[in-house]
Each structure stands twice: as C-alpha cells, then as structure tokens.
Amino acid sequence: MGTEKTVLFLFAYSLISNYNIVMKTDNTFNLLARIHEKANKKLISSLNEYGITDLAPSHGDILAALFKKDCVTMMSIAQLIHRDKSTVTQLVKKLVKKNYVFCKDNPQDHRSSLVCLTDKGKSLKEIFQKISRELYETAYDGLTPNEIANFHQLVEKIHNNF
C-alpha cells in the first residue's frame, strides 16, 4: 500500500472509529417511546372499560389540570401541561364539542377566557384518579421506592438536558 493510500485508509478508519464512539447509541429513546405508546394503549383500554370512548390521552392533561381547579385560563393550562397555547386551544375545542368543558369570559382579564369543567367533565375525576393509580402500579411493579425515586430523578435530569 502506498503512503498516500495508507494515510487515506487511516483517515477513513479514524472517521469511522470516531463515528462509532460519538454515535454509539442504546435504545433508551426507543424504550421511552414504547413505554409512552403502551401507557396510552392501556389508558384508552381503561377508559373504554368505563364506557368512555370519546377521549384521547392528549385530553387527559387538560382534564387533570381542571380537576385541580374548576376554571383556568388557556395560558395557565398551557403552562401547566407544557404545551403551546395553540395546541391547548385545539384540544379544548374538542372537549367543548364533547361537553366535558365550556369556556366563559374571564372577569379579571377580558382578553382571555376561562376553561371550566362541565358536570360531565367533573364526573371523570374519580375514574381518572383510579386509572392513573393503575397505570403507576403497572409501571412501577417490582420496583422499590428507592428505585422509583432514582428513576424519577434521572428522567427529570434527562428532560432538563433538553
């Protein structure tokens, strides 16, 4: 092999080696996505068991925020569930059509409106709490309290990295 070819070979090998070191991956993000997918399927299945067939997992965050306080501004919901206001607006519109929530003028700020639970929406609170408890029991089955705390701490760190 000539000197020029040797240098080129070593350079190419170096690039490949560095690529393998830098790009070495595991399946962490794949597993997180699969966990999310499975949790959503279990959530939908559990809702169906209660005869609730018109809600998607994405509605759950909004309803959960409203379970804490009956009426909240769109902006407050967006901040609470870490979604942009336009996404929240679309989800709320769907919940209004399904009669789980209604909107009314905000007496403290006429530029915004309040999203409030209807009686139908309020009736979901206990069901959601039960389903949520079951999801966590499934997720944390076989883990010690210390492992759960460590897992939560690590996931929080990863989230903050982004």
N, C-alpha and C positions, 0 to 999 in steps of 0.2 A: 504494500500500500504506500503510495507516495505521501510526502509530508502534507501536501495540500488536502488530500483525501482524509488523512488521519486527523488533521485539525478540524475539518468539516464533520467527520464522524464524531469526534469528541464533543464538538459544539452541539450537534444534534442530540447526542446522548445526554449531555448536560441539560438541555432544554426538556427532554422527556423526563429525566430524573427529577428536575425541579417541578415540572408539571405534576408528577405523581406525588411529590411531597406537599406542594401547595394545594393541589386539588384533591388530596386524599379525603374521601368523604365516608360517612357512615350513613345509616338510614334513619337518622333522628327525625328529619323533617318529614320523611315519608311516614314514619310511625305516628308522628303527631297528627298528620293529615288523616291517617287511617283511624286514629282514636276519635278525632272530630267527626268523621263520617259515621263510625259505628255508634257514637253517642247520639248523633242526630237521628239515626235509624231507630235506636232504642226509644228516644224521645217521641218520635212520631208514632211508633208502635204503642207506647204507653198512653199517649193522647187518644189514639184510636180505641183503646180498651175502655176509655171513659166516654166514648161516643163523640169525641172532638176531632173532626176530620177536616176542619177548615182553617187550621193554623199551621204555620211553618215554624221551624226552630228560630228563624230570624225574628219572629214576632215575640218570642219569649223574653228577650232582653227588655223590650219596651214595656210589656205587661209587668215584669218583675220590678221595674223602676216605678211603675204606677202603684204596685201593691204597697210600696213603702210610703207613698204619698198620693192621694187620690188624683190630684190635679197638678200638672207640671208643665212648664214651657217646653216647646220643641228643642230649644237650645240646651236646656237643662238635661233633657233626655239624651241628646246627642253627646253631651259631655259625660254623663253617667255611663253610657254604654260604649263610648269610644267609637262612635260612627259620625260621619259628616251629616250636617243638617238636612241635606237633600235626600240622603238615604232614609233618614228618620221620617221625613215628610212623606215619602212614598209608602213606607211601612205603616205609618199612622193612617194614611188614606185607606189602605186595605182593611185595617182594623175598624175604621169608621164604617165602611161598607158592610162589614160582618157584624156590626153592632156591639163590639167589645169596648169601644171608646167613643167619645164625642169631643168636639172642640168648641170652646167658647172664648169670648173676648177676655183678655187679661185686664182686670180693672186697675192694676198697678202700672201697666205699660200697654197702651192701646196699639202699639206697633206689633205686639206679639199676641199669640193666643195660647190658651191653656188646653192641654190634652187631659181628659178626665175619663175615669173608668165608668162604664155603664153598670147596671146591676148584673148583666150577663158577664161582663168583664170581671167584676168583683167576685162572682161565683167561682171563678177559676183559681182563686188564691190557694185554697187548701189542696186542690188537685195538683197545682204546680209545686207546692211545697213537698207533697208526697213523692211526686215523680222526681224532683230534684234530689231528695234524700236517697231514693232508689238508685239514681244514676251514680251518686257518690259512693254508695255502698258497693255497687258493682265495680266501679273504677278502683277503689281502694281495698278491695277484698284481698286479704293475705298480707297487707302491708301494716307495719307497726306505726303507731302515732309519730315516732321519730322519723321513719322513712317518708311518711306523708309530709311532715314539716320540711324535711330536706328537699323533697321533690318540689314542693311549692316554692321554696326559696330559690332553687335552681331555675325553675321555669320563669320565675319573676326576673331573675338576673338576665336570662336569655332575652326575654321580652324587652327589658330595658336597654339591651345592647342594640336593638333596632330602633 
